[in-house]
Amino acid sequence: MFLTNKQITQLTGYQKPALQRQWLIDNGYSFDVRADGHPVVSRAHYESHHGVIFGKRASVPDLAALDNLE
């Protein structure tokens, strides 16, 4: 799965593919380029870039451990 053109425009703030590509480079995104020049960003890369990790539970702090502090 890939981000749509609209999602890439929203992410980068640019409509022109050349400016979108430069923004993606400047912000550390990996992408491919279609024959028409538009960047293609995988949804998995986008989500991993934003800290979304599938298959892992978010850690929950053990608040009961605070009761043992003196």
C-alpha positions in Angstrom: 0.0 0.0 0.0 1.1 3.5 -0.8 0.1 7.0 0.2 -2.2 8.7 -2.3 -1.2 11.7 -4.3 -3.5 13.8 -2.0 -1.9 12.4 1.1 1.6 13.2 -0.2 0.4 16.8 -1.0 -0.9 17.1 2.5 2.3 15.7 4.0 4.6 17.9 2.1 2.5 21.0 1.6 3.5 21.0 -2.1 1.6 20.1 -5.3 4.5 20.0 -7.7 6.2 16.6 -7.7 9.7 18.1 -7.8 9.0 20.1 -4.6 7.4 17.1 -3.0 10.5 15.0 -3.7 12.8 17.6 -2.3 10.7 17.9 0.9 10.7 14.1 1.3 14.5 14.0 0.9 15.0 16.9 3.4 12.8 15.1 5.9 14.3 11.7 5.7 11.7 9.8 3.7 12.5 6.9 1.4 10.5 7.0 -1.8 10.4 5.8 -5.4 9.5 8.0 -8.4 6.8 7.1 -10.9 7.2 7.6 -14.6 5.2 10.8 -14.3 7.6 12.2 -11.7 5.4 11.8 -8.7 7.0 10.4 -5.6 5.7 7.1 -4.2 5.9 6.6 -0.4 4.9 3.3 1.1 2.4 3.5 3.9 4.5 1.2 6.0 7.5 3.6 5.7 5.3 6.6 6.5 3.9 4.9 9.6 7.4 3.7 10.8 8.7 7.2 10.2 6.0 8.4 12.6 6.7 5.8 15.3 3.9 3.4 14.4 5.0 -0.2 15.1 2.7 -3.1 14.2 2.7 -6.3 16.1 4.0 -4.7 19.3 2.0 -3.6 22.3 2.6 -0.2 23.7 4.4 -0.4 27.0 2.4 0.5 30.1 4.2 1.9 33.1 4.0 -0.1 36.3 2.6 2.6 38.6 2.4 0.1 41.5 6.2 0.3 41.6 6.0 3.9 42.8 4.4 2.6 46.0 7.7 0.9 46.9 9.7 4.1 46.8 10.7 5.5 50.1 
